[in-house]
Amino acid sequence: MTGRRLVDIGDAELCVEGFGSADDPTLLLVSGAAAAMDWWDAELCRRLAEGGRHVVRYDHRDTGQSTTGAPGAPSYTGWQLARDCLGLVGALDLGPVHLVGVSMGGGIAQWLTLQRPDLVASLTLMSTSAVGGVDADLPGPAPRLSTTFDTPPPDPDWADADSYAAWVLAGARAFAGSVPVDESRVRAVAAEIHARSHDVAAAGNHWLVVGGDDDEEPGDPLDVRRITAPTLVVHGSQDPLFPLPHGEALAAAIPDARLLVLEGVGHEVPPPPTWELVVPALLAHTAPPGDGRAR
């Protein structure tokens, strides 16, 4: 698929956008909590498509143009966002896909790989932590980020695009490493999200369900040591939410996983200064058997 369209997954419609030829291997990009698909930069998607990949990004429910409920009143639990991803793979008949998840999207990608390994050709986990199976005593968020959590900035005027963009920019600064935040780029992405979203305030519903007491998935406990898909872990050296030991422990726990550390990068989708490193790594990791770039 190419272009943007709504896809019915049962109890919701997800806004999905494709780049490149559907005849090429599919990279399914899964965003973090409260994040619309726009944070997977369109130029990054095009570069991957030019490398012979069918790139698909989508809005989680309550973000962008996907089904959106009332702010502060989610009608689902956190694992529903993972089941949405599974439903999307089925609705588009894309499997097996190369899953690429960032932050919460990395947790979703781990869940899907453990639940339906037949649908996953490879796994790339960015700025995330293990959903289970890692017993290491891992560090918590950096003090500067904990302070932000304890005293969050006031909500913006959700109806005002400039107010929303300023609020998003403040958040980007809080999660960044020493690689500078491109303020004009962040504002442009925020403006695009604001313009096409049903209600940007509803994205905050994710924070009400992810990691909550009722956020339990029935069945066997999730254990990343059971992942069999070829796995690449990409982690910023200065991630303030999941410090680097989270990425190191994840890569050590998943059999034969490889770790790519992005120097100076925080908790974020790899920013443009890293693309010369990240794009070739993703293309190599997702190369078909027999391709000279295969791992």
Residue pairs with C-beta under 8 A, 6 or more apart in sequence:
1 16
1 18
1 22
1 54
1 56
1 92
2 18
2 19
2 20
2 21
2 22
3 17
3 18
4 15
4 16
4 17
5 15
5 16
5 17
6 13
6 14
6 15
6 16
6 65
6 66
7 13
7 14
7 15
7 16
7 58
7 88
7 91
7 92
8 91
9 84
9 87
9 88
9 90
9 91
10 87
11 67
12 61
12 66
12 67
12 84
13 66
13 67
14 58
14 59
14 60
14 61
14 66
14 67
14 84
14 88
15 37
15 58
15 59
15 64
15 65
15 66
16 56
16 57
16 58
16 59
16 88
16 92
17 37
17 56
17 57
17 58
18 54
18 55
18 56
19 42
19 45
19 46
19 48
19 49
19 54
19 55
19 56
20 48
20 49
20 50
20 52
20 53
20 54
20 55
21 49
21 54
22 54
23 54
24 49
24 52
24 53
24 54
25 52
25 53
25 54
25 98
25 121
25 286
25 288
26 53
26 54
26 55
26 56
26 94
26 97
26 98
27 48
27 53
27 54
27 55
27 56
27 97
27 98
27 100
27 282
27 286
28 56
28 58
28 85
28 88
28 89
28 94
28 97
28 98
28 99
28 100
29 37
29 40
29 45
29 55
29 56
29 57
29 58
29 100
29 101
29 105
30 58
30 85
30 99
30 100
30 101
30 102
30 105
30 106
30 108
30 109
31 37
31 39
31 40
31 57
31 58
31 59
31 60
31 63
31 102
31 104
31 105
32 39
32 102
32 103
32 104
32 105
32 106
32 127
32 269
33 103
33 104
33 206
33 207
33 210
34 63
34 203
34 204
34 206
34 207
35 60
35 63
35 103
35 105
35 203
36 59
36 60
36 63
36 64
36 193
36 197
36 203
37 57
37 58
37 59
37 63
37 64
38 64
38 189
38 192
38 193
39 102
39 189
39 269
40 57
40 269
41 185
41 189
41 269
41 272
43 272
44 269
44 270
44 272
44 275
44 279
45 55
45 57
47 275
47 279
48 55
48 279
48 282
48 283
49 55
51 279
51 283
52 283
53 98
53 282
53 283
53 286
56 92
56 94
56 97
58 66
58 88
59 65
59 66
60 66
60 81
60 84
60 206
61 67
61 68
61 69
61 76
61 80
61 81
61 84
62 68
62 69
62 74
62 202
62 203
62 205
62 206
63 193
63 197
63 202
63 203
63 206
64 193
64 196
64 197
64 198
65 196
65 197
65 198
68 197
68 198
68 199
68 202
69 75
69 202
69 205
70 202
71 199
71 201
71 202
71 204
71 205
72 204
72 205
72 208
73 205
74 205
74 206
74 208
74 209
76 209
77 209
77 212
77 214
77 215
77 216
78 206
78 209
78 210
78 211
78 212
78 215
79 111
79 215
79 216
79 217
80 209
81 104
81 108
81 206
81 209
81 210
82 107
82 108
82 111
82 112
82 217
85 108
85 109
85 112
86 112
86 115
86 116
86 119
89 95
89 97
89 112
89 119
95 116
95 118
95 119
95 120
96 118
96 119
96 120
96 121
97 119
97 120
97 121
98 120
98 121
98 122
98 123
98 124
98 285
98 286
99 109
99 112
99 113
99 120
99 122
99 123
99 124
99 229
100 109
100 124
100 126
100 282
101 107
101 108
101 109
101 110
101 124
101 125
101 126
101 128
102 126
102 127
102 128
102 268
102 269
103 126
103 127
103 128
103 241
103 242
103 267
104 128
104 206
104 210
105 126
105 128
106 125
106 126
106 127
106 128
106 129
107 128
107 129
107 131
109 123
109 124
109 125
110 123
110 125
110 128
110 130
110 131
110 222
110 224
110 227
111 131
111 217
111 222
112 119
112 120
113 120
113 123
113 227
113 229
114 131
114 222
114 223
114 224
114 226
114 227
117 227
117 228
117 229
120 229
121 229
121 286
122 229
122 230
122 231
122 232
122 285
122 286
123 227
123 229
123 230
123 231
123 232
123 254
124 231
124 232
124 233
124 234
124 282
124 285
124 286
125 231
125 232
125 233
125 234
125 250
126 233
126 234
126 235
126 269
126 270
127 234
127 235
127 236
127 239
127 241
127 242
127 247
127 267
127 268
127 269
128 242
128 246
128 247
128 250
129 138
129 242
129 246
129 247
129 249
129 250
130 224
130 246
130 249
130 250
130 253
131 222
131 224
132 221
132 222
132 223
132 224
133 221
133 222
133 223
133 224
133 225
133 226
133 253
134 224
134 249
134 250
134 253
136 245
136 249
138 242
138 243
138 245
138 246
138 249
139 243
139 245
139 246
140 146
141 149
141 240
141 241
141 243
142 240
142 241
142 243
144 174
144 240
145 174
145 175
145 240
145 241
148 174
153 167
153 170
155 167
155 201
156 163
156 164
156 166
156 167
157 163
157 164
158 164
158 199
158 200
158 201
161 190
161 191
161 194
161 195
164 190
164 194
164 200
165 186
165 187
165 190
165 191
165 194
168 186
168 187
168 189
168 190
168 193
169 181
169 183
169 186
169 187
169 190
172 181
172 186
172 268
173 181
174 240
175 240
175 241
175 266
175 267
175 268
176 266
176 268
177 236
177 237
177 238
177 239
177 240
177 264
177 265
177 266
178 238
178 264
179 264
179 265
179 266
179 271
179 273
179 274
182 271
182 272
185 272
193 200
194 200
197 203
209 215
224 250
224 253
224 254
225 253
225 254
225 255
227 254
227 255
227 257
228 255
230 256
230 285
230 295
231 251
231 254
231 256
231 257
231 258
232 257
232 258
232 260
232 281
232 282
232 285
233 247
233 250
233 251
233 254
233 257
233 258
233 259
233 260
234 247
234 260
234 262
234 270
234 278
234 281
235 242
235 244
235 246
235 247
235 248
235 250
235 259
235 260
235 261
235 262
236 244
236 261
236 262
236 264
236 265
236 266
236 267
236 268
237 244
237 261
237 262
237 263
237 264
237 265
238 244
238 264
238 265
238 266
239 246
239 247
239 265
239 266
239 267
240 266
240 267
241 267
242 267
244 261
247 259
247 261
248 259
250 257
251 257
251 258
251 259
258 285
258 295
260 277
260 278
260 281
262 270
262 274
262 277
262 278
265 271
265 274
270 278
280 293
283 293
284 293
284 294
284 295
285 295
287 293
287 294
287 295
288 294
